Amino acid sequence: MRLSILLLVLAPLPAFAKLEIKNVQPAHGPLGPARESDDVFPFDEYLVRYQVAGVKTDKDGRADLEMTVKLTNAAGKAVLEPKPASKKFDLSQGGDVVQTFGFITINEKAAPGDYKLTVSVRDKHSNETTSFDRKITLKPAPFQIIAPRFFLEAEGNVPAGTTLLVGQTLHYRFRVVGFDTSQRRVGLVMRAVLVDADGKGIGAKPLELRTETADPVKAEARRATFAGLAAMHRPGDFKLRITVEDTIGKKTTTFETPIKVLAP
């Protein structure tokens, strides 16, 4: 009897995972390619995707998280602090890990310099909290493609990654900043094309879109938005190359991202 009691006392208690954040990755959209730089520009969107591990679920297998995003300047003053967002997750595959993201939109009038992005997560079932910080640097806008985003449909409601299946169509949109408005007119030309993984042409037909205006009011705009699509009809490794030309300022800017197309 004494031996049984001793074994009971020495038996390990069940382990409960601590709430923590893993795999933090700046990216061009929830499922898009990784973002290579923490430099941001006016009108830019800075998105960070991450996993939350150790979440607790209700009796129906649903997690309930509250996520807060805050941006502070070098002096420690909060310059952006939207209301917390709540989201429920269905853990139908089991486990205790969910994938989510947070983002901010950079104000046109924000002062250049270093900022700290803080993302906090509270598990409503356990009331545990966890957070992480990310340093970003706001720079004056050169002629630049910013905030590229990818979708499975034209309305932009279903995010996409850059790994697709044959037969799918990749929709994308982005902004351009830093173009010349000194002559009170704007001239921009977007060209987009699929090339092979080495950047060489494959005979794909380029998509070309133009926006030109001599309207003084519209010419004062500081950003332009473009959208396009690419149909995936054969498997392989490719790159989507997007180039925008400022015909007034005689400048070009380019964005490229790998595209992988798989057979169903």
Stockholm file with secondary structure:
# STOCKHOLM 1.0

chainA/1-264         MRLSILLLVLAPLPAFAKLEIKNVQPAHGPLGPARESDDVFPFDEYLVRYQVAGVKTDKDGRADLEMTVKLTNAAGKAVLEPKPASKKFDLSQGGDVVQTFGFITINEKAAPGDYKLTVSVRDKHSNETTSFDRKITLKPAPFQIIAPRFFLEAEGNVPAGTTLLVGQTLHYRFRVVGFDTSQRRVGLVMRAVLVDADGKGIGAKPLELRTETADPVKAEARRATFAGLAAMHRPGDFKLRITVEDTIGKKTTTFETPIKVLAP
#=GR chainA/1-264 SS CHHHHHHHHHSCCCCCCCCEEEEEEEESSSSSCBCCCCEECTTCEEEEEEEEESCCCCTTSEEEEEEEEEEEETTSCEEECCCCEEEEEECTTCSSEEEEEEEEECCTTCCSEEEEEEEEEEETTTCCEEEEEEEEEECCCCSEEEEEEEESSTTSCSBCCSEEETTCEEEEEEEEECCCCTTSCEEEEEEEEEEETTSCBCSCCCEEEEEEECCHHHHTCSEEEEEEEEECCSCEEEEEEEEEEETTTTEEEEEEEEEEEECC
#=GC SS_cons         CHHHHHHHHHSCCCCCCCCEEEEEEEESSSSSCBCCCCEECTTCEEEEEEEEESCCCCTTSEEEEEEEEEEEETTSCEEECCCCEEEEEECTTCSSEEEEEEEEECCTTCCSEEEEEEEEEEETTTCCEEEEEEEEEECCCCSEEEEEEEESSTTSCSBCCSEEETTCEEEEEEEEECCCCTTSCEEEEEEEEEEETTSCBCSCCCEEEEEEECCHHHHTCSEEEEEEEEECCSCEEEEEEEEEEETTTTEEEEEEEEEEEECC
//
